[in-house]
Amino acid sequence: MATPRAVMLKSTMIARRSVAAPRWSVFRFRKQIVRAFSSSMSPPSKAVVYDEHGAPDSVCKVVELPPVPIGESDVCVRMLSAPINPSDINRIEGVYPVRPPVPAVGGYEGVGEIHSIGPAVQGLSPGDWVIPSPPSSGTWQTYVVKEQSLWHKVDKSIPMEYSATITVNPLTALRMLEDFVHLKSGDAIVQNGSTSIVGQCLIQLAKVRGIHSINIIRDRAGSDEVKQKLKKLGADEVFTESQLEVKNLKNLLVEVPEPALGFNCVGGNAASLVLKFLKHGGTMVTYGGMSKRPITISTSSFIFKDLSLRGFWLQKWLSSDKTKECRDMVDYLLSLVAKGELKYDMEVSSFDEFKSSLDKAMGKVGSHPKQVIKF
């Protein structure tokens, strides 16, 4: 049911639409330019909206939003798919450092098909698939209108769930692998959180470069199956945390060199294990803290091993006017998907099942793969 705010906005927009002057939009059909008569308004949009910050399962509601104007340089996109990322949940909770003002539509990345375009738009046509690049808020809705420069065209042959999720997690993995330590073929990395999408991507991106990976997973039922699954992706070594309760971790590495670069998204003991694997002068990059426990490092690790601790936040990297670089890397990552060299676990559900998908993404019903909504 629409909120009073949405109802008022809807009535206003309908009134505007009744007096809006029609526009001519240019479409390309069979290499000929055909002028098609079209409305200057988007269709109504079904959206996940929150009017205040709080627990997502309490403050989020699905409402119908009114049509919005399509400007001269705007592109109206019918969304096809969008994921539920941990950062999406944090934005709704109000704890993420960068978040849209409320009321807001949820979601930050996704893929859609162009529904219509403004008369000044060039290089994009109805039917093209596009992603917001760099990503931006408001993808959990059926229609999105944004200025042309905010959309990036992608290959329609790529499965939509990969195009929808390619930016936040895979791009994080790629940037961390390239930005901190110069690695060459034959070198090694170590990470915890290896079953996450970032973790799965790190394994495969390292493999493409001839870089070995040492992977730490938590102790759980079915850990042997998880180990085999990660090794099929290209992992060289996979250890549970309990297997690493030994004095000398080097003895566990037979054909893999000591890693110079480590990745931590867990914190607590899992972060300490990454540090223990690192060679002298190594670097650990933290990009998450799923355990909500602090990182503890011994004085001797600083003095005698000269270890470095760094952090990575994709949002900060994207804010540095790197639109072209971001899109080039997205195209590269999607090319790996097309070649079968990059894949990761996802669970795709219809928009009608959003509440169930949100519960799974929040960890309320056990462990589940990345939740992806199909509109």
Protein Blocks (a to p, Z undefined) as FASTA:
>chain_A
ZZfklmmmmmmmmmmmmmpccddddddeehiacdddddfbdcdddddddfbgcdfklmgc
cdddddddddfkbccdddfbdcddfklmmmmnopafbdcdddddedjbdcdddfbdcfkb
ghiaehiacddddddehiacfbdcddfklpccddfkbcfklmmmmmmmmmmmmmmmmmmb
ccdehiacddehklpmklmmmmmmmmmnopacdddddddehklmmmmmmmmnopabdcdf
klmmcfblmlmpmklccdfbdcdfkbpjllmmmmmmpcghiacddfbdfkopacdddfkl
mmmnopacddddfklmmmnopmkmmmmmmmmmmmmmmnopaccddddddfklmmmmmmmm
nopnopaddddddZZ
